[in-house]
Each structure stands twice: as C-alpha cells, then as structure tokens.
Amino acid sequence: MQHTVSSSTLIKAALSAIVVAGIVLVTLILPAEYNIDPTGIGQKIGVTVLAQAAEPEVQQSAPAEGSNEFQTIEVMVPAGRGIEYKFDMQQFDKMTYEWITDGTALFVDLHGEPKGDTSGYYESYVIATSADMKGSFTAPFAGSHGWYWKNKSNQPVAVQLLVKGQYKVIGLK
C-alpha cells in the first residue's frame, strides 16, 4: 500500500520546519555561538555563557602609542584557543616587555610580520612554552610585531603584559 502526501501537507510540513529552525536559531544558536540574544531566552537558559567563554578579553591601560613608562595590558586567552596581540613598529624601534600568566604555561611565539607583505611571511624571535617571560627586542623591519599565545588547557588563562618603548598598539589580531 502506498501513501501519497498532498501538496498542502508538504507545504505545511516545510513551513513548520522553517518556523522551528528560526526559533532554534534565535533562541539557541545565536546566543551560544555569537552572544547575540534578541529574545533574552539564551541568557535565561544559560547558553550565552558559551559564547562569552570563547571571546578573548582585553583590558588595556596602555595608550595607543608607546612611552618610556611601562604600560599594562591584560588579555584573556580562552581555553583551547590561541590569540595574537600586536604592535605596529618601525624598523629599529625598541620594546621592553614582561608578561606573566595566572600560573598556567602557554605556548608562545613572539614574532613580526613585515609591513605590506602579502605572502604570509613572519619572523619568530622567541618560541617557547612558559607561564612568564621578560626581555626586549629591536624591530628588524617595519610592520606588526607581537605575541601569539596558545592555551592548551581547558580553562581560560589571564595574561598580564607590560610594555614600554616605541610602538603603536594594534591590539588583538
């Protein structure tokens, strides 16, 4: 025995599926993935926490340009993710830095990318796994210079970065 589905039944089923998909998108997916919660339901059922945990946080007391005094920048590296924090520097500009985590070691790559380069080239100055580091460097070329931190733990890690020297803040990249 064969069952046939009428056109009106098929249209009703399709429209019902679209409505359900729209409700799921607005109440669950947007709040959980993008922290967009137009209805407020996402926050009430706790899914906005997922998006907030995935967003890197930056608190910066540093001005947009370098100085002779240490400036403090606080960055939160989400669990299982990596972030870059960069500065624009001219060739031979100098920077003194120190950073420390809240105790968890991070993979770190202090590197620079030449201004105007589109090939993807970058030059690493330091590659390590550490919970802290201090030093100074002179930019070998004009471009963006800074840190890539990768958090391999299952908890967010706070990084306090102190910098002084000749630079313009680019920030998270």
C-alpha positions in Angstrom: 0.0 0.0 0.0 1.4 3.4 -1.0 0.7 6.6 0.9 0.7 9.8 -1.0 1.3 13.2 0.5 -0.7 16.0 -0.7 0.9 19.3 -1.7 -0.8 21.2 1.1 0.5 18.7 3.7 4.0 19.0 2.2 3.8 22.8 2.3 2.6 22.8 5.9 5.5 20.5 6.9 8.1 22.7 5.2 6.7 25.8 6.8 6.6 24.1 10.2 10.3 23.1 9.8 11.2 26.7 8.8 9.5 28.1 11.9 11.1 25.6 14.2 14.5 26.3 12.6 14.0 30.0 13.1 13.1 29.6 16.7 16.2 27.4 17.4 18.4 29.9 15.5 17.2 32.9 17.5 16.9 31.2 21.0 19.9 28.8 20.9 22.4 29.2 18.1 22.8 33.0 18.0 23.2 33.3 21.8 25.5 30.3 22.2 27.8 30.9 19.2 27.8 34.7 18.7 26.5 36.1 22.1 23.5 37.7 20.2 20.4 37.2 22.3 17.5 39.3 20.9 14.9 37.4 23.0 16.8 37.1 26.3 16.0 33.4 26.4 19.6 32.4 25.7 20.7 34.2 28.9 17.9 32.7 30.9 18.7 29.2 29.9 22.5 29.8 30.2 23.7 29.4 26.6 25.2 32.9 26.3 27.9 31.7 28.7 29.3 29.5 25.9 29.9 32.5 23.6 31.3 34.6 26.3 33.8 31.9 27.3 35.1 31.8 23.7 35.7 35.5 23.4 39.2 36.8 24.2 39.1 39.7 26.7 41.4 42.6 26.7 41.8 45.3 29.3 44.3 48.0 28.4 45.6 50.8 30.4 48.2 51.5 27.7 47.8 54.5 25.5 47.7 53.9 21.7 51.4 54.8 21.4 54.5 53.7 23.3 56.1 55.5 26.2 59.1 55.4 28.5 56.9 54.1 31.3 55.6 50.5 31.5 52.0 50.2 30.3 49.8 47.3 31.4 47.6 45.3 29.1 45.5 42.4 30.3 44.5 39.7 27.9 42.3 36.6 28.5 43.3 33.6 26.3 40.2 31.3 26.0 40.5 27.6 26.8 41.8 25.5 23.9 42.4 28.6 21.7 45.1 30.9 20.6 45.2 34.7 20.2 47.6 37.3 18.8 48.3 40.7 20.4 50.3 43.0 18.1 52.0 46.4 17.9 52.9 48.5 14.8 56.6 49.3 14.9 59.1 50.9 12.5 62.4 49.4 11.7 64.8 49.6 14.6 62.1 50.7 17.1 62.7 49.1 20.5 60.4 47.5 23.0 60.9 46.2 26.5 58.3 43.7 27.7 57.3 41.4 30.5 54.3 39.1 30.6 53.0 36.7 33.2 50.0 34.3 33.3 47.9 33.4 36.3 50.1 30.3 36.6 49.3 28.2 33.5 52.0 27.8 30.9 51.1 28.9 27.4 52.7 28.1 24.0 54.1 31.5 22.8 55.5 32.8 19.6 56.9 36.4 19.7 57.2 37.3 16.0 56.9 40.0 13.4 55.3 40.4 10.0 56.7 42.9 7.5 54.5 45.9 6.5 52.9 45.4 3.2 53.9 41.7 2.9 51.1 39.5 1.5 53.0 36.2 1.3 52.2 35.2 4.9 55.9 35.5 5.8 56.7 36.1 9.5 59.9 36.0 11.6 59.8 34.4 15.0 62.0 35.9 17.7 61.1 33.6 20.6 59.2 30.3 20.5 58.6 28.6 23.9 56.1 27.2 26.4 56.1 29.3 29.6 54.0 31.0 32.2 56.1 34.2 32.1 58.8 35.9 30.0 60.7 39.2 30.0 63.1 40.8 27.6 63.5 43.4 24.9 63.8 43.4 21.2 64.5 45.8 18.3 62.3 45.5 15.3 64.4 44.2 12.4 61.8 45.6 9.9 58.7 47.9 9.8 55.5 46.0 10.4 53.4 44.3 13.1 55.2 42.7 16.0 53.8 40.8 19.0 52.8 37.6 20.6 50.7 34.6 19.7 49.7 32.7 22.8 48.0 29.3 22.6 46.2 27.9 25.6 46.2 24.1 25.6 44.3 23.9 28.9 40.6 23.6 29.4 40.4 26.8 31.4 40.8 30.4 30.3 44.2 31.9 31.1 44.8 35.6 32.1 48.0 37.2 30.7 49.3 40.5 32.1 51.6 42.2 29.5 53.8 45.1 30.5 55.4 47.1 27.6 57.4 50.2 27.1 59.2 51.6 24.1 58.4 52.8 20.6 55.2 51.3 19.2 51.5 51.9 18.2 49.0 49.5 19.6 47.2 47.3 17.1 45.7 45.0 19.7 44.0 41.7 19.1 44.6 40.5 15.6 
